[in-house]
Amino acid sequence: MTRRDPFAPVDHEQSYRGFSPRAFVHRTRLRGIVSAIRSLPLGDTGRLGDFGCSNGFILAELRARGVPPPGWEFSVFDHATPYVEAARRRGIPGASFAEFDLDVKDAELPDPFDLVLCLETLEHTGNYRVGLRNLARATRPGGHLLISVPNELGAHGLVKFFGRKLVRRDVYEGFFRGGPEGPYVRALMTGADLEAFRDPPRHGWGEHLGFDLRRFEESLRAELLRDDAFVLVRRIKTAAGFGRSYLFRRRA
């Protein structure tokens, strides 16, 4: 059987349509993102960098809502050429597009941005700690960084695990690679460390499995809040706890 490419282009816009639980989670998260950006003291002009743009649907929605204001420039990045091309085809006003891999340590960056977004992306990187360091470097002093990630722990993780299996056949083939799924389910039930299932590491992860929110928040404290480089402005729980967003300000 041919395995599906975990990074093959996906029309993420469809996951926001209709009345499915997934659509509820995604729409709720989008409202939280819009609310967080609107809460910031943004000027009429500025520079936004979006790392992990997917097919550009979220940025198009933000632009349609005037968030940030229309005078802002958007720099749009993804590691996968098909996603960059799909986002470019949307014709988002004031946006430029380029490839960028958050997994590359000390990757070359453009000038720092006033607002950096990284939405539902770090859980797919091979090493999100490297990604966090790149995002920190991409945020100018006095600027803001908004990160959103899924919650895959405990009951939420169990609902997602079996829910995906109901609607998508062979959904975890790329993660388990023929191995047993039972140990992972037991880890969800007992609260064991999920990151252990990402050993050995890979360059990237198509599935959310193995993303442990507890370990991620430890890394946020170590990478961003250490030495008071950043201030946590808001920690947002979205969609009945199925997601988390974090809004940071880099100290001037």
Secondary structure, DSSP 8 states (H G I E B T S, - for coil): -----TTS---GGGGGSSSSHHHHHHHHHHHHHHHHHHTS---SS-EEEEE--TTSHHHHHHHHTTSS-TT-EEEEEESSHHHHHHHHHT--TTEEEEE--TTSTT----S-EEEEEEES-GGGBS-HHHHHHHHHHHEEEEEEEEEEEE--SHHHHHHHHHHHHHHSTTTTHHHHTTS-SHHHHHHHHHT--GGGGG-S--SB-SS-TT--HHHHHHHHIIIIIGGG-EEEEEEEEEGGGTEEEEEEEE--
